[in-house]
Amino acid sequence: MDENWKILVGLASTAALKYAILWRLGEKRQDLFELVGTVKELICYPVKSCQGVYVEEAECTKYGLKYKGVTDRHWMLTRDNMRFLSLRQEPKMALITVKITDDSIELSAPGMSPLLLPKHIKKTSKNVSQCSVWDCTTQGIDCGDAASKWVSDYLGSPGLRIVYYSNELEDRNYINEIKPWQTSANENDVTGFADWASYMFLTSASLEALNKQLKRQVTMKSFRPNIVIDGTDAFEEDTWEEIKFGDKVQMRCLTACERCSLTTVDPEKGFKQEDGEPLKTLKRIRSLPPYNKYNECVFGINASPDICGTVKVGDPVYAIRKQKPATA
């Protein structure tokens, strides 16, 4: 046999063996998943900090939950300096409703005629802007002067813009947006205009446990999860390393979701609660290591998909639990 041919055969055999080992390890890892609950709600938030759209079925993409061609947090309001605008600064954004039609998204707000925005805006040499989400500089396609006037008139602040995130733009890879604690983000994790990760989920039991500590009850709308999971124990999600929805969609649990003043906005009335709740209580009961070292409280889990696909309300949810550190 020719020497070069022997080398090629050897390399192919090594590659095949490596693939077989990885496949077997993957199969064994699948055996670690255990049933933990079911999908109770799916919520897509097309416009950052505006109301969500509740759906029965959606596509889990690497950029976020997608419904009828519209992906989670792919539109965003910005100030005149192109820095993102959210409920933290403008609580009235909570009253902006979003409807997904065949070829557009429709924004409505008290005292305003509806605003129609196309589902897709092509990138040109003139409509791409540099904008920022926290300390991240990213790109957005400007939605035009009519959209700018609509949102500026509603919020009473001139110079506001609406931008759209397209897959034609540079990927926003959030592994580069470093957290002060360890996360499981990797170089393939991307998102549009989300604060950080492309998904965040919460459990019904955790909300119930929080409400037992509050004088005034709150709903999931105060925390804006994409996926609500039923049938677990309270805060059981803290123990999960990976999750699987149905028989395909699989995600890494990256880190707990730190909480801020956005949670104090009443999602039904569009103003901040003067008593600082539920954030005040979260700081008391959910300032957990290692987040408490940075004066953060957490509620919910940020996640990123490794296997994408369709997820439905009622789907079973499986989890792999974190390994407990060995003790001497």
N, C-alpha and C positions, 0 to 999 in steps of 0.2 A: 504493500500500500504506500502511495506517495506520502512523504513526510508532512507536506502541507495539509493533505487530506486527513491524516491522523490528528493533526492539531485541530482542524475544524470539527471533526467528530468528537474529540475530547471536549471542546468548548460547548458544543451542542448538548452533550451528555451532562456536563456540569450545570448548564442553564436549565435543563429539564429537571434535574435533581433539585435545584434551588426552587424552581417553580412548584414542584411537588411538595417540598417541605413547607413553603409559604402557604400553599393551598390547605395542607393538613393543619397547620397552625391556625389558619383562619376558620376552618371547620370546627376545631376544638374551641376556639373563642366563641363561636356562635352558640355552643352548648352552655356557655356561662350566662346567657340571657335568661331572665326569669320574668314571668308575667307580673306587672305591678299595677296596672290600671287600664283605663280606656280613654280615648280622645273625647272630651266633652264639648269643646268649642275650638273653632279655627277662625282667626281674625287677621285680615290683611289691612294694613294701614298704608294706602297708596301715598298719602301726603303726610310727611313727618309732622307730628303733633296735632293733626286733625283727627276727626272721628274715624273709627275703624269700620270695615265691612265684614260682617259675620257670614261665613260660607259653610256649606255642608261638605265640600270637597275642594281640594286645591293641589297644585303641583309644588312640591318642595324642590326648589332650584338652589344652586350654590349662592345666588344673590339674595334669596329670601323667598317667602311664600308668594306664589303667583296664581292669580285667578282671572280668567277671561283675558289673558294677555297683559294683565297689570300686575306689577311686582311690588312687594312691600317696600315702602319708604323710598320710592324712586322719584318723588317730587318733594320739593322743599322750599319753604319761604326763607328769604334772606333779607338782611338789612342793607342799607345803601353802601356799606363797606363789604358786601357779599359774605358776611359772616352769618351762619345759620340763625334762624329765629325759631323759638319754641314756646311751649306753654309756660316755661319758667319766666319769660319776659312778657308774654302776651296770653294771659289765661283765656281770653275770648276766642282763641283758636280752637278751644274745646268744642265750640258751638258750630264749627265749620263741618258740615256733613259731606260725605263723598259717595257718589253713586256711579257705578260702572255700567256704561251703556255699550252698545255694539262697537262703536268706533271712538269713544271718548270717555273721559271722566268728568262728572258734573259736580261742581262745588256749589253748595248753598250755605247761606248764613242769614241770621235775622236782619231784616230790612234791606236785603240785597237781592237783585235779580241773579239767577243762576249763572255761573261761569262754566263754559265748556272748554276743556283742554284736550287736544288730541292724545290718543294713547301712545303714539310714537312721533317723535320729532327728529328728523334727520340732522346729523351734524353737518355744519357748514363752516367756512373759514371765518364767519362773522358772528355766529351765535353761541360759541363756546366761551364760558366764563370760568375764571379761577374762583372757587368759593371754599369756605372752611367749615368743618364740623369739629368742634372743640379745637385741638391743636393740629388737626389733619387738614392739609390743603389738598383739595380734590377738584374735579371738573364737573361742570353742569351746563346743560344747554338751556339758554334763556327762553322762557315761554312767551315773551313779547310784552308790548306796552299795555295792551288791554288787560292782561292778567295782572300786571304791575298796578294799574289803576284800581282794579277790583279789590285787591288785597290791601292796598294803601288806604282806600276809602273806608273799607270795613274796619280796619284797625286804627284809623285816624293817624297814620304815620306815613308821611311822604317818602318816596324813594324805595319802597319795598319791591322785591322781585320774586318771581317763582321760577325755579330752575328744575330741570328734568335730567335724571341720570340715565344714560343710554349705554348699552354694551359696546357701542362704538368708541366710547371714551376709555381713557386709561383705567385699568383696574385699580380699585381701592383695596389694597391688601392690608387687613388690620393687624397682622402679626407685627407690623412696623409701628403700630400705635401701642406702645409698651404700657402695661399695667405695672404697678409697684409690687404686685404679687405674681406668683407663677400661674400661667394659664396653659391650656392645651392647644392654643392656636398654632397653625402652621402656614407655610408659604402659599398654600392653595386656597386659603380662606379669604373670600372677597365679599363686599357688600356695596349697597348704594349709598343712601344718606342716613342709615341707622347710626345711633350713637357709637356703637362698636360692632358687636356680632350681628350676623344675619338673622338669627332666631333667638327668641327668649320664651321660655315656657314656665308655667306656674301650675300648682296643684290646687284643686278646690279645698282640700283639707287644710292647706297652709293658710288660705284666706279665711276659712272658718276659725282657725286658731287665733289669727290676728284679730278678727272681729270680736272674739271673746274678751279681748283686752281693751276694746274701744267703747266709748260711750255712744258714739255716732258710727253706725255701720258704713262700710265702704264696699264697693264692688270691684270686679276685675278691671273695670274701665280706668280705675285710678293707677293701674300698673302696666297696662298696655302689652300684655303677652300676645304672642302669635298662636300659641297652643296651650289650651287648658286641659289638664289631665285629672280625671276623676278616679276614685277608688283606692287612693293611697292613704298612708298615715300622714299627719302634719309634718312638714319639713323633711319628709323622706327623700325628696329630690336632692338634698344636700349630700346624700350617700352614693349618688349615681355617677358612674364614670362614662358610660355610653348608654344611649337609648335607641330603641327601634320601634317604628310605628308600622303596624301591619306586618307583612312578611318581607318588606323590602327596605323602606326608608330608614336610614341609620345615621345617627349623629353623635359627635363627641360633645360631652359636657365640658365647656371651656373654663368657666369660672362662675361663681355666684354673681348676681346682678346687683351692683351697688345702687343705692337709692338716694334721691335728692328732693328738692322742693317741688319738683313737678308732681309728686304724689299728693301734694296738699291742694292741688287745683280740683275744685268740684267739677267733674266731667259733664254734669247735667246743667250746671248754671254758669260755668265759665268764670269763676273767681277763686282766689286763694282763701283757704280757711284760716281765720285769724288765730286759731288755737294750735296751728302747726301740725295737726293730725292728718294722716296716720304716721307721718315721718317721726314725730316725737316718740311715739310708742315703738316704732321700728328701731330707733336708736337705743331704746331701753332693752328690747328683747332679742334684737337681731344684730348686735355689734359683736360679731364672731371673729375668732382668729382665722386667717391673718389680717382680715379687713379692719379690725378694731385698732390695729397698730397705726392705721392711716385715717382714723376717725371716720370710718365708713360703716354703714349698716347695709345689710343685704336682704333681698327678697326675690326669689326666682332664680333661674339658671340661664346663662347665655350658652348657646350651642351653635355648632356648625356641621353641615351634612357631609358625610363621606360617601353615602349612597343616596342619590336623589330618586324621586318618584312621586307617585300620587298618595296623598293622605286624606282620610275621610273621618268625619265625626262617627264615633262608634268603633273605630279601629282599636284593636288591642295594643297596649304599650308594654314593651319589655325593657328591662334595664340590666346592665352589668354593674355590680356594686364596686365601689373603691375597695382596694385591699387595705385592711387595717395594718398599720406598721407593726413589725415584729417586736415582741418584748423580750427582754433578757430573762 
